[in-house]
Amino acid sequence: MAAPDIVIVGGGLIGLLTAAELVDRGARVTILEKDDLGFEQSGRSVAAVNLPGGSSQGDPRSMLRVSADEWASFKERWDCDIQLNSEGWHIVIADEHDAEWVSVDRATWRETAGYADSETLDVAAARAKFPQLQGPFEALDVRPGGHVDAISVIAGLRAVAERRDIDVRCDTLATGFEFQGTLVTAVKTDHGHVPCGSVVVAAGLWSPNLCDLLNFHIPMQRVRAPAAETEPLPPNTIPGFLRASTFGARQNRDGSIRITGGYRYSAMLHDVSFHDLRDLRIWAPAIWKNRKDVSFRVDKHVLADEVGNSWRRWRTGRNGSTFAPRGYDPSSSPRDRQTQLSHLGNLIPAIRGARIRRAFAGVMDLIPDLQPVLGLIPGWENAYIAGGFSGHGYMYGPGACKAIAGLIADGDAVIDITPYRPERLSEKLSMRDQIF
Ligand SMILES: Cc1cc2nc3c(=O)[nH]c(=O)nc-3n(C[C@H](O)[C@H](O)[C@H](O)COP(=O)(O)OP(=O)(O)OC[C@H]3O[C@@H](n4cnc5c(N)ncnc54)[C@H](O)[C@@H]3O)c2cc1C
């Protein structure tokens, strides 16, 4: 078989959609995935997305805006049903601390994404529009958006890959690269090497491991986001995507409610590893500032992998190999999720008494400025990174994949990706006020 033009490491949303965009531009693409498609972040996501609407003054070519347009037309473009819900984002403001957080959040979106349209409703207006919200709150921030179903998105993109002859290799761990000067000529895997014209690292949590071999350091924190799903409830129990300080929630098409962390008490766990110690200087101020909301634990599996990686790297240098855990499936405490569910039940009484049918967790790849890392990896002519989506991969994904594909195939990202350029990671990064 002829060598593919482009090898993508990672079969999550970003790898799959970048592959589809590249094939649309005439490229031949191979995807290497160590588990199954969507097994890590992309299949566990709440998948809340922004959608076009409102009277945004933002740049129409901003990545978030392009992504919003792409989600709105995704079904037609890629011929797959992604269970798009377009009932809006509803952010509950319960007290002055929440109000303060929401204003920081708005400023962040405006600055980083050029797309932050929202309207604040008082309690009477909010209840008139959403009678489900009977519990106490002070205001509701409403934005154009909604959610898609992560499993349907991955299933749809798997079908796109089949229809468009994308060579998808699951159970294939990328372990390193072969080089010629500043060109990557092949990706090494546990099933032999795969020659390539270009490579895209879209390996989510494990992109830093591979990028280390390309002498490019990504100061990423891996943060666990616990989640749960209830038994099905009647339709329209939750309008669109609902976020409050202690929970985020959406209703799936089968009626079940998916619940995760809120915006002030994110319930996130920082799985501490040696990797974090290396970047402690960068992260320490934000961790200290948010110390009440942050909890730490040591993840033995990740720690063991890191020790193995360091040993291999020490012995073999950049021509060596790296490793990423297979079947990485971190846990989530059902008791903690029940507490979040009871907070949600205080706001929407119809949810009281709902039973959790499944508790699980996903791990997010946070970058200090909470912005993705996109573009050519410094020092290389044909190696690209598309990662570090910092819990926003569904919101930014379609625009990001379009940009990377355009950059590789036509030398033009079309969207302005300067804010996401990899080089910024070696400059002084502006840490966001929210740690997430
Ligand atoms: C609980 C939760 C809720 C979320 N909610 C939202 C939300 O509401 N809105 C939003 O926009 N975003 C949300 N996110 C974030 C979003 O899901 C991610 O940003 C997005 O899925 C990232 O996609 P990805 O393809 O970059 O990474 P991933 O989906 O993690 O894919 C990377 C893939 O690479 C594979 N891989 C890694 N290393 C190797 C290797 N060496 N060889 C071969 N394969 C490898 C992995 O197995 C994995 O399948 C959420 C995430 C979680 C966990």
The ligand as a Gaussian input file, in Angstrom:
#p B3LYP/6-31G(d) Opt

LIG

0 1
 C      -16.418000      14.940000      31.278000
 C      -16.059000      15.877000      30.153000
 C      -16.945000      16.872000      29.764000
 C      -16.629000      17.732000      28.712000
 N      -17.540000      18.656000      28.322000
 C      -17.269000      19.458000      27.274000
 C      -18.248000      20.376000      26.801000
 O      -19.339000      20.463000      27.346000
 N      -17.930000      21.131000      25.720000
 C      -16.699000      21.067000      25.105000
 O      -16.448000      21.801000      24.159000
 N      -15.766000      20.195000      25.522000
 C      -16.023000      19.398000      26.580000
 N      -15.086000      18.514000      27.013000
 C      -13.776000      18.498000      26.355000
 C      -13.800000      17.766000      25.009000
 O      -14.470000      16.540000      25.162000
 C      -12.361000      17.558000      24.555000
 O      -11.715000      18.830000      24.490000
 C      -12.254000      16.892000      23.189000
 O      -12.996000      15.696000      23.175000
 C      -10.790000      16.626000      22.873000
 O      -10.721000      15.824000      21.733000
 P       -9.331000      15.227000      21.279000
 O       -9.575000      14.485000      20.027000
 O       -8.312000      16.316000      21.286000
 O       -8.881000      14.268000      22.466000
 P       -9.338000      12.773000      22.822000
 O      -10.782000      12.569000      22.636000
 O       -8.783000      12.488000      24.178000
 O       -8.599000      11.897000      21.713000
 C       -7.217000      11.639000      21.730000
 C       -7.049000      10.199000      21.293000
 O       -5.675000       9.923000      21.106000
 C       -5.425000       8.592000      21.489000
 N       -3.988000       8.487000      21.754000
 C       -3.268000       9.143000      22.710000
 N       -1.971000       8.799000      22.643000
 C       -1.857000       7.921000      21.621000
 C       -0.761000       7.212000      21.059000
 N        0.478000       7.361000      21.540000
 N       -1.007000       6.374000      20.028000
 C       -2.268000       6.217000      19.523000
 N       -3.350000       6.869000      20.032000
 C       -3.138000       7.718000      21.060000
 C       -6.283000       8.430000      22.729000
 O       -6.554000       7.071000      22.991000
 C       -7.529000       9.227000      22.357000
 O       -8.541000       8.407000      21.812000
 C      -15.371000      17.626000      28.043000
 C      -14.483000      16.628000      28.433000
 C      -14.814000      15.761000      29.467000
 C      -13.822000      14.703000      29.837000

